Amino acid sequence: MLGQGLTAVAGNKFVVSDDLGNIDAAEQQGVFAADTRFLSHFELTLGELDLILLRSGPAGFSGSQVYLTNLGSGDVLAHDLELIRRRQLRRTGLTESITITNYGRRSVVLPLQLQFDADFADIFEVRSVTHIHRTTHTRLQIDDGDLTFFDTLRENQRQTRVHFSTPPDTADGGMVVFNRTLESRQQWALEVDIQWTIPENESQSPVPITEDIGHQSVLQWIQRTPRLQTSDVDLQRGYQRAIHDLGALEIALNSGYPIPAAGLPWYLAIFGRDSIITSLQTLILNQRHARGTLRTLAAYQALKDDPFRDAEPGKIAHEIRFGELALSQAMPHSRYYGSVDATPLWLILFGEYLRWADDPTLLHDLLPAAERALAWIDRYGDLDGDGFIEYSRRSKSGLENQGWKDSYDSVRFADGRFAEGPIALVEVQGYAYAARLAMAGVYEQIGRADEASEQRARAATLKKAVQDAFWMSDEGYFAMALDGKKQQVDGITSNPGHLLWSGLLDPEKASQVVERLIAPDLFSGWGIRTMSTQMKPFNPISYHNGSVWPHDNGLILTGMHRYGHNDAALRVIEGLIDALKWFTLDRLPELFCGYDREQTPFPVDYPVACSPQAWAAGCIVQIAQVMLGLQITPDGPRANPISDKVTGMDGVLLRGEYFNIDGLLTIPVPPTDPAATTRA
């Protein structure tokens, strides 16, 4: 689609350009690796000729193609020239082939001009989310027409090298020129190869950044994912797009365990919460990402108290970065722990994964990490001893709000006032409840019955406490949080919907929550808004105070199904699927604006939403599972479709066997992903 720009991704490398394939640092574009912009400018011109775009788009998830022609000028008639840019991003570099064809009747003299620059900016500088401003630290060297940019800040350890298949006629200050005469019907091609060097100290323990999960492995995983059987064409397209996006967003560190990055372009990194939720949404696919997420995040689990990083022993990481600002500790993000929910969510994934997969090795390896995470909930998560998990920022460079709605203005009273901490978010209490039950299941599995009973008892106590402390009887709904004075933060939001997903609610209150979630002030017709239109802070264009987030909706509709409210779940599903077809490539974005469906005939894009986004892709998989009514029981998978639009899913891997869910037939196990056999 025109006007959207072009992106490509390969592991934790990505490129962002305009629709013509040009890169402009002023537009937050570039070639990125290890959270550093290794190419900040790449512009193609043909002398004084004006180029116009015919069409551009992705070529797989790691490439793009651009088709250009010319406007008339002098002896060169309009559309005499065809110029094609074919770009392929690899985990080790970027290759672009440029092909020019003269379809005119006369020969033409062309100066192909390519302008390059590399600023080695940290991704936080590019996104303008830091007040740190560094001076220029780039040096250029030209050898036989090849360009090499050096990052002097790191004593030339970071480098970007640009090599041409044919040496340029001139090269000066990042500009190279190729003078060519093309006869009628003649074609000329040039290949540009861009390589970069990442400093060795960016490969630090516990898990180096060097990757060993290659492109072919991802493609094989995509080919082996379950096949959805549905009469809904939009859902089918969205499901296939989601599978490819999940593959595209997969990164793997030297551990060899793939983990879903959060999203493109700015969150192509390890994000604890995002990776965990995505893995929970997609367990039906074969548990590859759940296994990788559990192991990778366990490797980064905090072992000591570190206020600069908002870290305490047992806490699961929020964000891992490898750029200069992180490495130099100007920012805490080389290992940052400022999320209150990643730790209980990791425990939920640990328990759920073990229900799906027969993996005694992982259970043995990660049980100590799980028990440290459980201890964090008790000792550090509960700041005042009232049984609830609270957060309060300790790092000056950290996040003010540390739930999934982590923007500075996301925790608000109905009248617009900002809540003051420490803050206990309602959905986080639900996660803690589910985490205790997950650990109870693990303890039962390994024969530690007393500890299982203790966790179930503590979960029951928490269940009652939450329903007492957060319930607003005058609203028939739950407060989104308790503030530092234990006052209910009475903003009506989507947060309580996550209590349906975690299973904390009694049926009566669950029914009331469902009813409110699909009321017009929260349900836009395209999806459930993050905040009610009746609240003073509501804004349909706000990041967290009125927009629609697919992953938020996915968790909520799964919870609706859990409590038997299938009509409500289907209503939300239908809204999301109807929205899906309006977005580029049949892909749900990170979020979209919260305008009412009666107000606009199409969903309205949020200006800077990530696309693809892992948990938005995971939402589509979650929708398929809910429509299929798939549940895992001790006796195996059970499917009870809630819609005749979805009749089955072939090839669901459970405990080492593939199941055809439509007929519940066991199928002999085909050759599997090596990670599933050697590590499962």
N, C-alpha and C positions, 0 to 999 in steps of 0.2 A: 504494500500500500504506500502511495506517495506521501511524503511529508513526515514519515515516521523515523527516518534515519535508518542506518544499517548497523547491525551488531553481529558479531561472531564470537564463539567461545570455544576454548579447548583447555580442559582442566581448569586451572585458576588463572589462565591467560584469557584476555578478551580485547576486542577492538570495537570502538564506537566511532562512526563517521556519519557524514550527511548522506543524502540519497545519491549524490554523484560519486561517492566513495572518497571524498576529500575529508581531511582531518584538520580541525581548527581548535587550538587550545582554548580560545575564548568561548567556545561553545561546549566546554567540558568534554571534548572528544579526545581520542588518543588510542595508542596501543599500550596495554597494561599487563604487567606481570609482577607478581609478588607485591601487590599494592603500590606499585610504582609506575608512573607513566614513562615508558621508554621511547615513545615517539609522540611528540606533541603537535607536529605539523606535517602534513603530506598533501600537497596540492598539485593538481595536474592542469596545465593550460596548453593550448595550441597557438602560441603567438597571439595575434589580435583576433583570431576567430572565436566567436561565441559558441559555446557548446550548450546543447539542450538535452535534457534527460528524456529518453524514450521509456525506459522502465528499469527498475532495480529491485533486487530482493535477495533473500537468503538462498544459499545453495547448500542445503544441509545446515546443521547447527554451527559448523566451524568455517563456513565460507559464504561468499556473496558474489553476485554478478551485477554489473552495471552496463547498460546499453545507452550510448550517447550518439548524437549526430550534431551537425553544425548548422548555424544560420548562414545565409548568404553573405559574402563579403568579397568585393572585387571580382576576380576571375573564378572564385570558388562559389559554385551555386549551392543553394540550400540543399541539405541532405546528400551532398556528394560524398561525404565522409561518414564512415561508421567507426566508432571507437568502443571497444569492449574492455572492461576491467574485470578480470577474474581473480578474486582474492581467496586465499586459503590460509587459515590460521592453524598452526601446529603447536604442540606443547613446547617446542624448541625454537620457534620462529614464525615468520610471516612471509608468504610468497605472493606476489601479485604479477600476473601476466597482463600486459597491455598490448592489444592488437588493433592496428589501424588499417582500414581498407579504403582505397579510393575507388568509388563506383562512378565517378565523373568521367567525362569524355576527354578531359585534359589532364596533363600532369600537374601536380601541385608541389610546392616547396613548403615543408612544414618544420617549424621549430617546436619539438615536444619539450616542454619545460616542466621539471619536477622540483618542487621546493620542499625541503625537509628541515625538521628541527626536533630536538629532544631536550626537555627541561628537567627530567627525572623528578617530577613533582610527586610528593606523597599523595595518595588517594584522598586523604582528608583535606589537603590543600586544594585539590581539583574540585572537590565538592563544596568548598568554602565553609567547612564546619569547624574550622580552627582559627584562632586569632593569631597563630604563628605565621609570620611572613618572612620567608628567607630570600636572600639576594640570589642573583643568577649564579649558578655553579656548574656551567656547561662549557666544555672546550671541544672544538671541532678540529679534526685532522683529516686531510685529503691525501689519499695515496692511489695513484693511477686511476683516478676518477671515482674510487670508492670513498664513502664518507664514514667516519667513525666519530661518534660523540662520546665524550668522557664526562663522568660525574666527578668533578674535582672535590666535592664534599666528602666523598668516600675514597679519596686518593686513587681515583680512576678505576676503582673496582667495578662500578657499574658502567657498562658500555652498551652502545647501540651501533651496530655496523650495518651499512647499506651497500650492497653489492649489486652490480648490473651485469646482465649477460653480455651486453655490448658496452664498451667504455663510452662515456659521454664525450661530446666534442669540447665542452667547457664545463668546469665545475668551480664554483666560487660561492663561499658563504652559505652553503646548504642548498644552493640552486645548481642543478645540473641541466644541460641542454643537449638535445640530440637533433641535429639538422639532417633532415631526410627529404629526398625528392621521390615522390610516389607517382609512377606512371598510371595511366588508366587501368583499372582492374588489378592493380598491384596491392599487395598486403605486406605489412611490416610488423614484427612482433618484438617485444622487449620483456624480459623477466627481471623483476626487482626482488631481491632476497634480503630480508631484514632479520638480523639475529641480535640477541641481547645476552648480556652476562650479568648474573645475579651474584652479589658478594657471598662468599662462603659463610660469613657469620649470620646469614639469613637462614641457614640450615642448622637450627639449634634444637637441642633436646626439648621435650621428650620425643617429638616426632618431626624429623626433618621435612623440609618442604619439597625435596626431590620426589618426583612422582614416578610410579611404576605401573599404574593402571592406564593402559593405552587406549587409543581411539577404537581399535578393533574389539577390545573387551567390552566397551560400552555398547557398540553395535550388536554384539552377540547377546548382551543382556536384553536389549530392546527387542530383538527377534524372539527371545524366549519368554517374554512377559505374557501373561494370560490374555486370551482373545475374548473380547466382550461380545456377547450375542444380544443385540438390541435392534428394535425397529425404529428407534429414534436416531435419525441421521445426524442431528446436531450433537447429540451425546456421543455418538460413535466417532465423529470427527474430533470432538473435544477430548475424548479419551485417548485417541491416537496421538494427538498433539501433546497431551499431558505426558504420555510415555516418553516421547522424544525429548521433551523439555527436561524431564527428570534425568534422562541420560546426559543431556547437554550440560546440566548444572552439577553433574557429579565430579567431585574432586577426590584425589586420593594422595595422601602423604606417603612417606616412605614405609609406613606400616603395611602398606598394601591393602588397606581397608577403605573402600569408597564411602564417601559421606556426601549428602546433598548440600551444596552451598545454598545460601539464602536466595539470591536473585541477581539478575543482570540489569544494569551494569554495576551498581555501587556496592552490592553485597555478595560479590563472588568470593566468599570467604567462609570460614567456619563460624556459624552462629548457633550456639547451643540450643536455644529455644526453637529456632526455625528448623534446624536439622532434625531435632527430636520429633516435633509435631509432624513434619513431612514423613518421617519414618513410621510413625504411628498410623498416618493416613494410608500408607501404601504397603502395609504388612501383607496384604493379599497378593502382592506382585511376586514375592519369593524371599523377602526378608534380607536381601542383600544390603540395603541401605540401613536397616535397623542394626544389623550386625556391625557394620562399619562405624555407624554413629556411636553405638555403645562403647566400642573399643577405643575409638579416637578420643572421645570426650573423657573417658576414664583416664587416658594417658595425660590429659591436661587438668585433671581434677586438682583443686587447690589443696596443698598440704600444710600451709602455714597462714597465719594472719598477716595481711598486707593491705592496710588502708588505702594506699595509692591505687591499688587495683580492685578495690571493693571485694577483697578475697578473704575467706575464712576457711579453715580446714574442712574438707568434705564438699565444698561448693563446686558446682559444675560451671565451666566457663561460659561466658556470654558471647565473646567475640575474640577471634585470634587474627592478628594482623602482622605483616612482615615488612611494612614500609619504613622509611627512615624515621618518621616521628615516633613510631612504636619502638624501633630498635634503639633509638637514642634516649628513650624514656621521657621524651617531651610529652608523650601521651601514654596512658597505661595499657594500650590495646595490644601489645605483644602477647599479653594474656590478661584479658579484662573479664571480670566476674560480676558485673553490675546487672544481673537479672535475678529477680526473686523467685522465679518459677522454673528455671532450667533444671534445678536440682530435683524437685519432686517429679517433674516431667520425665527426667532420666530414669527415675525409679519405676515410673509407670511403664516406660518402654522396656525396661529390663524385665519386668514381670510379664508383659504382653508378648515379648519376643519368645520367652521360654514356654509360653502356651502354644505358640505357633511352631516352634522349631525344637527338635531334639538335639540339644547342644550342651552336653555336660561339660565340655571343655570351657566354653564361655562362662557357664555358671560358676565353675571352679575359679577361673581367672578373675572374674569381675565381682564375685561376692564381697571381697574386702572393700572395693570401691562403693558397692551398694550400701554396705553397713556404715561407711564413712558419710555417705550422703544422708542416710537416715539419721545419723548422729547430728549432722548439720541442722536438720529441721528442728531437732529438739533443743540444741544448745545455742545456735547462732541465728536460726531463722525466726525463732520466737524471741523478740527483743525484750519483752516485758513480762514474760511468764504467764500470759493469759491463755495460752493454748493456740493462738493464731500466729501465722507467719506474717511478719511485717518487714518493711524495708526502709532504710534511711541512708541516703548517700553519704559516703565517707570520703571519696576521692573528689578533689576539686575539679578534676577533668572528667568525672563520671557523669552518668545519667541522673537527672533529677527524679524521673519516674522509671521504675524498673520492672514493671509488668510488660505484657505484650504491647499495650498502648503506652509506649515509652516517650512520647513527645512531652514537652515541658508543660503543656496546658491540658493534659488528657484526664486529670482527676479533678472533677469540678462538682460543686454543689449545683442544685437546680437553678439557683439564682445567679450562677456564674462565678461565685467565689472559688478560689483555688484552695484545695485541701492542703493542710500542713501536716507533715509527718511526725513520727513514723506512721506509715500507711499500711493497712491490712486490706489488700484487694480481695473481693469476694471469690473470684474464680480461683485464686491461688489456694484458698482454703479447700476448695474442691479438689484441686490437684493433690494437696497433702493427704486428703482423705483417700483418694484413689491410690496414692503411693503407698500408704500403710497397708491397704488391702493387697496391693501387688506384692509387697514384701511378705505379708502373711502367706500368700500362695507359694512364694519361694521357700519360706521356712518349712511349710508343710511338705514341699517336694523333697527336702533334704532331711526330713525327720526331726525337725526342731519344733515340736508341737507347742511347747510352752511359749516360745517367742511368737509363734503364729497367733496364738490366742491373745497375747498381749497387744499385738498390732491391731487385731480386729476390735478389741475392747477400746483402744485409744481412737480408732476410727469412728466407732459408735459414739463416743463422747464428743468428738469433734463435730459429727453430723448434727447432733442436738444443739451444740453451742452455736454453730453457724446459723441454724434456722431460728434460733432465739435472738441472736445479737444483730443480724443483718436484715431481718424481716421488717418491712415497713407496712404495718397493718392498714394504714389509711390508703396506701397505694396498691395493696395486694401484690407486692413485688419486693425484690431484694435491693438494698442499697448496693452501690458499686464498691463501696469500701467503708472502713472505719478510719477516721483521722487520728492524729496523735492524742486527742482528748477522748477518744473512743466514741465520738459523735458519728452518726450515720451520714455518709456522703450521699445525699439523696438524689443525685443525678440519675435519671432513668437511661440506662445504657444496655448494650448487648452483653456486658460482662456476666450477669447472672445466668445467661443461657448456657455457659460452660458448666454450671452445676448439673445440668441435665446430662451432659457428656460424661462427667465424672461419677454420676450416680449418687450424689450426696442427698438429693431431695426426697422427702416423703411424697407419695403419689399425689396427694391433694395439693400441696404447694407446687409440685411439678406442673400440674394442670393449669394453675394460675399463671405460672411463668410462661408456659407455652401460649396461653391466650393473649398475654400482653405482648409477647414477641411478634405475633402476627397481626397485632392491631396496627391501624394506619400510621400512627406516629412513629413506630419502629420499622415496620415492613414497608419498603418503598414500592413493592411490586416487582422489583428486580432482585431484591435481597433484603436482609435485615440490616438496618443502619447501626452504626456504632453508638449513636445517641438519638434519643427521641426528639422529634421536631418541636415538642412542647417545652424543651429546656432552653433557658436563656442563652447558653453557649452554643446552641446548635448552629451548624453551618454546613451545608451540603458539600462544600469544597474543602472542609477541614480534614486534616489527616486522620484524626481519631474522634472528632466530635460531630459526626453526621454522615460520614462516608460509608460505603459498603465494602467489606473485606471478605472475599470468597472463603478464606480459611476459617474465619470467625463463623461464617454461615455453615461451613462444613461440619465443624464441631457441634454447633447448635442443632442442626438437623439430624445428626447422628444421635444426639441426646434425645431429641423428640422421638425418634424411632425406638430408642432404648425403653422409653416409657410408654410405648404403644400409641403415640400420637402420630400415626402415619399420614393422615390427611394433612396435618400441618407440615410435616416433613416434605411431602410431595409438593405442597404449595411453594415452599422455599426452593426446592429443587427445580421446579418449573420456571420460577423467576430467574434463577441463575443460568439455566440452559437457554432460555430466551435471550438473556443478556449476552451469552457466549457468542452467538453468531454475529454480533455486531462488532466484535473486536478482531483485530488483525490476526490472521492465521488460526482462527477458531481457538483462541487462547484467552483464558481469563487472566487479567492483569493482577498485580498485587492488590489493588483497590480501585474503585471508581466512585464517582460522586453520588451523593445520596438524594438526587432529585426524584420526585414521585413519578411513577410510571404514567399517571394521568396527566402529568405536566409535560413530559417529553416522550416522544415515540421511540426513543432509543436511549440506551445508557450513556451517560456523559463521562468522558475520560477524565481521570485525575491527572493534572499536568505532568508530574514527574514519577508516575508509578513505574515500578520495575516490571519488566516483561521480557523474558519469562521470570516467574517467581515460583520457587519450589513448592511452598505450601498452597499456592493458588492452583498449581498443577495437581498437587496431592488432593485437593478438594474434589476434583473430577473423579479420581479413583475412589474417594470416599463416597461420593454420590452413587457410583456404580455398585459399590458394596451394599449401601443402604437399600437401594432399589431392588437388589437381589435378595435382601434380607439374610445375608450370610452371617452366621455366627459360628464360633469355634467352641465345641463342646468336648468333654473328655472322650467321647466316642467318635470324634472327627467333625468335619464341617457339616453344617446344616443350612440349607437355603430355603427361604420362604418369601418369594418375591412379593413386594408390596405394589408392584406395577407390572402390567402385562407388556410394558415396553422393554423390559429387561428379562430375558428368559434364562440366561446362563452365562458362564464364564469358563472357558476351557483352559486347563493347564495351571491350576492353582496349586502351588507347592506347599505342602503341610507335612512336617515331620518326615521329610525324605521321600514322600510319595506325591505324585501328581493326581489331582482329582478333577474330574469333569463335574462341575457344580450343577449343571443342568440335570443330569441323571444321577449324580452322586456315585459315579463309577470310578473305581481306582484304576489308574492307567500305569503301566510299567514305567519306571523312572528312566527318562532319556539321559544322555550325557549332560551333566550339569556344569554350571559355573565352577571353576576350580576352587574359588573361595568358599563355595557351599560345601564342598567335600573335604577340603583340607582343614577348614577352620570351624565348620559347623558341628 
